Amino acid sequence: MPLNPFAEALVEYRELAGLTQTQLAKRVGVSVSSVNRWEHGHSPPKRDNVEKLDDSCNAGGKIVTAWQAHTSRSGLPEWARDLAAIEPASRHATLITAAGVPGLLQCESYALAVFRSARPTAKPEDLADLIALRTGRLASLPDLTVTAVFPAMAVGGLPTALCRDQAKHLLTWAESGRVTICLTPPTATMLVPPAPVMIYSMRSGERIFLSDHADGTVLLHAESAGRMDAMTTAVLMEALPAASSLEYLESLV
């Protein structure tokens, strides 16, 4: 019996169209085992195949709508709802912030300044633990590459010593070949995103969209993909090229 709204809709509209699983698979250009797997509620297909399924069954968008409802609610396995599990399963992360350096790329002194401001009553030992967790994350994920977009003034506007520490840290990561940094110009105002956005490209081919808010990390619905892609494109168009961004950071050291 189907396990989710997408599987139910796929079975219903395939049968209404008078198609067998084999016939539908041929129309869509996938294997019969894929259609069978989808109808039994296992690993939903990507958007392009969902649209082909909908067209092939003359479902008028009903299969697409069911897929959106399913993926926005439970399209991710339970383990993938936790950032600590998402990162090790990712191959690339795109990090975009309108203010501040993304957490994965913060040096120890920068992280200390952030945590002191956010947790003024925290004990020194607790701050030390938080700093170690934040600044050690990227080093513990050797297969993850990163593209980061954030304002140049997130570094250049810092006190001199802190500015140098953070600039050196970013340059070290850039030299590793794992991190690409695109800064928005010092004279530009970065209006979006209103909260930090993280886009993780998984080894499975799926993408996961998250946003950081005061109460923690929020998993965005699958329908946000188009909007996030458009925002990312717009922000990158306004940012300095990677080479120019590195030149700016080098000027701060």
C-alpha positions as CSV (number, residue, x, y, z in Angstrom):
1,M,0.0,0.0,0.0
2,P,1.4,3.5,-0.9
3,L,3.1,5.2,2.0
4,N,2.7,8.9,1.1
5,P,0.6,11.4,-0.9
6,F,3.0,11.3,-3.9
7,A,2.9,7.5,-4.1
8,E,-0.9,7.5,-3.8
9,A,-1.3,10.1,-6.6
10,L,1.1,8.2,-8.9
11,V,-0.7,4.9,-8.6
12,E,-4.1,6.6,-9.0
13,Y,-3.3,8.6,-12.1
14,R,-1.3,5.9,-13.7
15,E,-4.3,3.5,-13.4
16,L,-6.7,6.2,-14.6
17,A,-4.5,6.7,-17.6
18,G,-4.7,2.9,-18.3
19,L,-0.9,2.5,-18.1
20,T,1.1,-0.4,-16.6
21,Q,4.3,0.4,-14.7
22,T,6.2,-0.9,-17.7
23,Q,4.4,1.5,-20.1
24,L,4.8,4.5,-17.8
25,A,8.5,3.7,-17.3
26,K,9.0,3.7,-21.1
27,R,7.2,7.0,-21.5
28,V,9.2,8.7,-18.8
29,G,12.5,7.1,-19.8
30,V,13.3,5.4,-16.5
31,S,13.4,1.8,-15.3
32,V,10.4,-0.2,-14.3
33,S,12.0,-0.7,-10.9
34,S,12.2,3.1,-10.4
35,V,8.4,3.4,-11.0
36,N,7.8,0.5,-8.7
37,R,10.0,2.0,-6.0
38,W,8.2,5.4,-6.2
39,E,4.8,3.8,-6.0
40,H,5.8,1.9,-2.9
41,G,6.9,5.2,-1.2
42,H,10.6,4.8,-1.4
43,S,13.0,7.7,-2.4
44,P,10.9,10.1,-4.3
45,P,12.1,11.1,-7.8
46,K,13.6,14.5,-8.8
47,R,11.5,17.3,-10.1
48,D,12.1,16.7,-13.8
49,N,11.0,13.1,-13.6
50,V,7.9,14.1,-11.5
51,E,6.9,16.5,-14.3
52,K,7.3,13.7,-16.9
53,L,5.2,11.3,-14.8
54,D,2.5,14.0,-14.5
55,D,2.5,14.6,-18.3
56,S,2.5,10.9,-19.1
57,C,-0.5,10.3,-16.8
58,N,-2.4,13.4,-17.9
59,A,-2.6,14.3,-14.3
60,G,-2.9,18.0,-14.8
61,G,-0.3,18.9,-12.2
62,K,-1.9,16.7,-9.5
63,I,1.2,14.4,-9.3
64,V,3.5,17.4,-9.0
65,T,1.4,18.9,-6.3
66,A,1.4,15.6,-4.3
67,W,5.2,15.3,-4.7
68,Q,5.6,18.9,-3.4
69,A,3.4,18.1,-0.4
70,H,5.3,15.0,0.4
71,T,8.9,16.4,-0.1
72,S,8.1,19.5,1.9
73,R,6.8,17.5,4.8
74,S,8.8,14.3,4.8
75,G,10.9,14.1,1.7
76,L,14.1,13.9,3.8
77,P,14.9,11.0,6.0
78,E,14.8,11.7,9.7
79,W,18.5,11.7,10.0
80,A,18.8,14.5,7.4
81,R,16.8,16.9,9.5
82,D,19.8,17.5,11.7
83,L,22.6,19.8,10.5
84,A,25.2,17.6,12.2
85,A,24.1,14.7,9.9
86,I,23.5,16.8,6.8
87,E,27.1,18.2,6.6
88,P,28.9,14.8,6.5
89,A,26.6,13.6,3.8
90,S,27.1,16.7,1.6
91,R,29.7,17.3,-1.1
92,H,29.2,21.0,-1.4
93,A,27.8,23.9,0.7
94,T,26.8,27.3,-0.5
95,L,26.8,29.8,2.4
96,I,25.2,33.2,2.0
97,T,25.0,35.9,4.7
98,A,24.2,39.6,4.5
99,A,26.1,40.3,7.7
100,G,29.0,38.5,9.3
101,V,31.3,35.6,8.4
102,P,29.6,32.2,8.0
103,G,30.1,29.9,11.0
104,L,32.0,27.3,9.1
105,L,34.7,29.9,8.1
106,Q,35.1,31.8,11.4
107,C,38.4,31.9,13.1
108,E,38.7,31.3,16.9
109,S,38.9,35.0,17.8
110,Y,35.9,35.9,15.6
111,A,33.9,33.1,17.0
112,L,34.8,34.2,20.6
113,A,33.6,37.7,19.8
114,V,30.3,36.3,18.4
115,F,29.6,34.0,21.3
116,R,30.5,36.6,23.9
117,S,27.9,39.0,22.3
118,A,25.3,36.3,22.0
119,R,25.9,34.6,25.4
120,P,27.1,37.3,27.8
121,T,26.5,35.1,30.8
122,A,28.1,32.0,29.5
123,K,31.0,30.5,31.5
124,P,34.5,30.6,29.9
125,E,34.6,26.8,29.6
126,D,31.2,26.7,27.8
127,L,32.4,29.4,25.4
128,A,35.6,27.3,24.8
129,D,33.5,24.3,23.9
130,L,31.3,26.3,21.5
131,I,34.3,27.8,19.8
132,A,36.0,24.5,19.4
133,L,32.8,23.0,17.8
134,R,32.3,25.9,15.4
135,T,35.9,26.4,14.3
136,G,36.6,22.7,14.0
137,R,33.6,21.7,11.8
138,L,35.1,22.3,8.4
139,A,38.4,20.6,9.2
140,S,36.4,17.5,10.3
141,L,34.6,17.4,6.9
142,P,37.5,16.7,4.5
143,D,35.2,15.9,1.5
144,L,33.1,19.1,1.8
145,T,33.8,22.0,-0.5
146,V,32.3,25.5,0.2
147,T,31.3,28.6,-1.7
148,A,30.7,31.5,0.6
149,V,29.2,34.9,-0.2
150,F,29.2,37.6,2.4
151,P,30.0,41.3,2.8
152,A,33.6,42.5,2.6
153,M,33.0,44.7,5.6
154,A,32.1,41.6,7.7
155,V,35.9,41.3,7.8
156,G,37.2,44.8,6.9
157,G,35.0,46.5,9.4
158,L,36.4,44.6,12.4
159,P,38.9,45.9,14.9
160,T,42.5,45.6,13.5
161,A,43.7,42.5,15.3
162,L,40.4,40.6,14.7
163,C,40.3,41.7,11.1
164,R,43.8,40.3,10.5
165,D,43.0,37.0,12.2
166,Q,39.9,36.5,10.2
167,A,41.4,37.5,6.9
168,K,44.4,35.2,7.4
169,H,42.0,32.3,8.3
170,L,39.9,32.9,5.2
171,L,43.0,33.0,3.0
172,T,44.3,29.8,4.5
173,W,41.0,28.0,3.6
174,A,41.0,29.6,0.1
175,E,44.6,28.3,-0.5
176,S,43.4,24.8,0.5
177,G,41.3,24.7,-2.7
178,R,38.2,23.6,-0.8
179,V,36.8,27.1,-0.2
180,T,35.7,29.8,-2.7
181,I,35.0,33.2,-1.3
182,C,33.0,35.9,-3.1
183,L,32.8,39.1,-1.1
184,T,30.2,41.8,-1.9
185,P,32.1,45.2,-2.3
186,P,32.8,47.3,0.7
187,T,30.7,50.1,-0.7
188,A,27.7,47.8,-1.4
189,T,24.7,47.1,0.8
190,M,23.7,43.4,0.9
191,L,19.9,43.4,1.3
192,V,19.3,39.6,1.0
193,P,19.1,37.1,2.5
194,P,17.4,38.5,5.6
195,A,18.8,35.5,7.5
196,P,21.8,33.4,6.7
197,V,21.1,30.7,4.1
198,M,22.9,27.4,3.6
199,I,22.4,25.2,0.5
200,Y,23.8,21.7,0.8
201,S,24.3,19.5,-2.3
202,M,24.1,16.0,-1.1
203,R,26.1,13.0,-2.5
204,S,22.7,11.5,-3.4
205,G,22.1,14.4,-5.8
206,E,19.4,16.0,-3.7
207,R,19.8,19.6,-2.3
208,I,18.8,20.7,1.2
209,F,18.0,24.3,2.0
210,L,18.4,25.7,5.5
211,S,18.3,29.1,7.2
212,D,19.7,30.3,10.5
213,H,17.4,32.2,12.8
214,A,17.5,33.3,16.4
215,D,15.8,30.1,17.6
216,G,18.1,27.8,15.5
217,T,18.5,26.3,12.1
218,V,15.3,26.0,10.0
219,L,14.8,23.4,7.2
220,L,13.2,25.2,4.3
221,H,10.4,23.5,2.2
222,A,11.2,22.0,-1.2
223,E,9.2,24.7,-2.8
224,S,11.8,27.2,-1.7
225,A,14.3,25.8,-4.2
226,G,13.4,28.2,-7.1
227,R,13.4,31.2,-4.9
228,M,16.7,30.3,-3.2
229,D,18.4,29.6,-6.6
230,A,17.2,33.0,-7.9
231,M,18.5,34.8,-4.8
232,T,21.8,33.0,-5.0
233,T,22.3,34.0,-8.7
234,A,21.4,37.6,-7.8
235,V,23.8,37.8,-4.9
236,L,26.7,36.3,-6.9
237,M,26.1,38.8,-9.7
238,E,26.6,41.6,-7.1
239,A,29.7,40.0,-5.5
240,L,33.3,40.5,-6.4
241,P,35.0,37.6,-8.4
242,A,36.9,35.2,-6.2
243,A,40.3,36.5,-7.3
244,S,39.3,40.1,-6.4
245,S,37.9,38.9,-3.1
246,L,41.2,37.3,-2.2
247,E,43.1,40.5,-3.2
248,Y,40.9,42.4,-0.8
249,L,41.5,39.9,2.1
250,E,45.3,40.1,1.4
251,S,45.1,43.9,1.7
252,L,43.8,43.4,5.3
253,V,46.6,41.2,6.5
